[in-house]
């Protein structure tokens, strides 16, 4: 999974990331958005537009947010 959406999205749930994704790999869940690892092309367009800095490259997800890697995978 190239990019992961983490906990700050839960309280914000801003859709800016969905508007810039060229492959529509970001889907809305009940409490936050999720990135489909099978569709994401690793373009990085979503990361800089997130107003709460909730999106990370999988390799850069902070240790305290690691659970969100599996949460994004399991959503799909």
Secondary structure by P-SEA (a helix, b strand, c coil): ccccccccccccccccccccccccccccccccccccccccccccccccccccccccccccccccaaaaaaaaaaac
